[in-house]
């Protein structure tokens, strides 16, 4: 089973929807701590409605998001610090529950972890994807 990751930083809503449809994604797992965006179409309600209109499910798993300090570290280019902060977040019980929920969703059909950063290597969604790959044997595809 495949698990995709997608970032919308350099894309439009229609571009992201097209990439998800083309990849055969059935559910988007939003892993942003704050599911709002200054970028048109990517705030939680509008994004969810747009995905459902395309036949794609949507779930927001807030506790799999990067805390503010981690987002600041990522913006300043300090990826090791962002990773360390996110690992602390991921160790929290509520994050562990949502990681398990993400795994359950991923096993029901092709899912995509969604966050802002265009480059999956510079985003915490890659850590989540690797954890799910190790636990469930998923193949990771960055869209």
Residue, then its C-alpha position, 0 to 999 in steps of 0.5 A: x500500500x502507498x502513502x503519499x505526501x504533498x505540500x502546497x507551498x508552490x501550488x494552487x488549490x486546483x494544482x493540489x487537487x489535480x495531483x491528488x486525483x492523478x495519484x489516486x488518493x482517497x483521503x487527505x490527512x492534514x498534519x498541520x498544527x494550525x489548519x488555516x492558511x493565507x494561501x487561497x483555498x487551504x484553510x481547513x473548511x474550504x480545503x475539506x469541502x473542495x476535497x470532498x467535492x472531488x470524492x477525496x476524504x479529509x481528516x485533520x490530525x492537529x496533534x501531528x502538527x509541528x509546534x510553533x517553535x518547530x515551525x520557526x526553526x524550519x523557517x530559519x533553515x534549522x531542520x535538525x532543531x525542527x526535527x528534535x522539536x517535532x520528535x518531542x511532539x510525536x512522543x506525546x500521548x495524543x500525538x501517538x493516538x493520532x499517529x495510530x489513527x493516520x495508520x488506520x486511515x492509510x490502510x484503508x486506501x491510498x492516503x496523502x499527508x498534507x502540509x505546507x512545505x513543498x519539499x518533503x525532506x524539509x517537512x515534518x510530514x516526512x518523519x510521520x511518513x517514515x514512522x508509518x512506513x516502518x510500522x506498516x510497510x507502506x511505500x512512500x510517494x512524494x507528490 
